[in-house]
Amino acid sequence: MKILITGGAGFIGSNFVRYLLNKYPDYEIVNLDKLTYSGNPENLRDAENNPNYRFIRGDICDKKTVDGIVSDGVGTILNFAAESHVDRSILGPESFIKTDIYGTYTLLEATRRHNLKKYIQISTDEVYGSVEEGSFKETDPLNPSSPYAASKASADLLCLSYFTTYKLPVIITRSSNNYGPYQFPEKLIPLFITNALENKSLPLYGDGLNVRDWLYVLDNCQAIDLILHKGRIGEIYNVGADNERTNIEITKAILKILEKSEDLIKRVKDRPGHDRRYSLDSTKIRELGWRPEYNFEKALRKTVDWYRNNESWWRKLKVKAEEFFKKQYGELE
Ligand SMILES: NC(=O)c1ccc[n+]([C@@H]2O[C@H](COP(=O)([O-])OP(=O)(O)OC[C@H]3O[C@@H](n4cnc5c(N)ncnc54)[C@H](O)[C@@H]3O)[C@@H](O)[C@H]2O)c1
């Protein structure tokens, strides 16, 4: 089986490529990644010598590149490639529209032209918008708040239209917030871990009471694996681990693990359009046989340990993350 993974040099994509190479040693994996600020070839250094793994630097919006790869025996595409940071989408939505929408279109067209067996779109719980009570089902309407969420929702609709119109073998996964190794240190958990390690302030938005449902990245890899092999064509699968926590709870938990003072917490002005709570009803993927394996407290500790032990990985990335943060929020200290 030859699989094209896009965005495999990013956080979830690189974890998934490693997971697949270990679990299915006979699968051939091609990783197409543009290497934007969040794409990092170091994330898959350990795979570079694997004869079943090939990295290609390129843009999913580039039809010629995509066609060239797909026409060489690829049967399935998993599309992880995206602009993925909400704050960046607020400052400049254009690259989100290009990659997340037009890039998805390019991949869908390649799937159609080359009669591929499967196309899996890696989407997000953010497409549903905020929910005060209860949890979103796959059939609930989309109500995205940020340009990022809107670009992902648009891509989902495009995928579904290709299923309806062209009978394209599309499946969509919508997971909640992931955490774990190799996450770019601009997202809440790695940003706060690395800031705390450096004794820098932890910039907490608004009242800190926004709720997210946290999913360990390897649990998500297992869910995507299950969907790849047993998911039903034309379906959407929510993937959440029922680990809802407020941002302030996450912040305090990180500080506690690192034995740092809560004085490091610094309230900053809230993100515009900041969704209050995300919550997924994941009954459907659980019926397919998926269960999260990782306990939240243990996996958070494991994640903290990973950043503590891999300073050389994150230290150079922090410069890029901090440059952006200053542009958006000014100096912290
Ligand atoms: N991180 C989360 O918590 C989360 C939750 C739910 C869904 N998702 C979705 O999962 C996917 C992966 O997210 P992530 O957190 O790993 O993001 P990431 O930003 O770490 O990785 C994105 C990768 O895509 C690549 N890329 C960007 N534009 C590209 C283009 N035009 N062509 C080719 N490659 C391109 C980047 O170089 C990078 O390697 C995204 O589609 C995101 O929407 C993420």
The ligand as a Gaussian input file, in Angstrom:
#p B3LYP/6-31G(d) Opt

LIG

0 1
 N       -2.971000      20.431000      16.514000
 C       -4.213000      20.199000      16.849000
 O       -4.568000      20.251000      18.033000
 C       -5.235000      19.833000      15.807000
 C       -6.513000      19.440000      16.222000
 C       -7.444000      19.051000      15.259000
 C       -7.104000      19.051000      13.922000
 N       -5.853000      19.459000      13.532000
 C       -5.548000      19.415000      12.099000
 O       -4.503000      18.478000      11.946000
 C       -3.639000      18.854000      10.870000
 C       -2.202000      18.917000      11.347000
 O       -2.122000      19.871000      12.402000
 P       -0.759000      20.132000      13.153000
 O       -1.085000      20.607000      14.497000
 O        0.120000      18.970000      12.980000
 O       -0.208000      21.373000      12.304000
 P        1.280000      21.860000      12.050000
 O        1.152000      23.318000      11.811000
 O        2.206000      21.355000      13.092000
 O        1.678000      21.115000      10.694000
 C        1.196000      21.500000       9.446000
 C        2.163000      20.989000       8.390000
 O        1.628000      21.311000       7.094000
 C        2.664000      21.816000       6.288000
 N        2.088000      22.712000       5.264000
 C        1.483000      23.906000       5.461000
 N        1.085000      24.422000       4.290000
 C        1.410000      23.506000       3.330000
 C        1.242000      23.447000       1.926000
 N        0.639000      24.447000       1.258000
 N        1.684000      22.364000       1.261000
 C        2.300000      21.344000       1.921000
 N        2.504000      21.349000       3.257000
 C        2.054000      22.410000       3.951000
 C        3.595000      22.554000       7.244000
 O        4.889000      22.746000       6.711000
 C        3.552000      21.635000       8.452000
 O        4.552000      20.643000       8.357000
 C       -4.163000      20.198000      10.355000
 O       -4.953000      19.945000       9.219000
 C       -5.021000      20.713000      11.500000
 O       -6.066000      21.516000      11.017000
 C       -4.911000      19.850000      14.438000

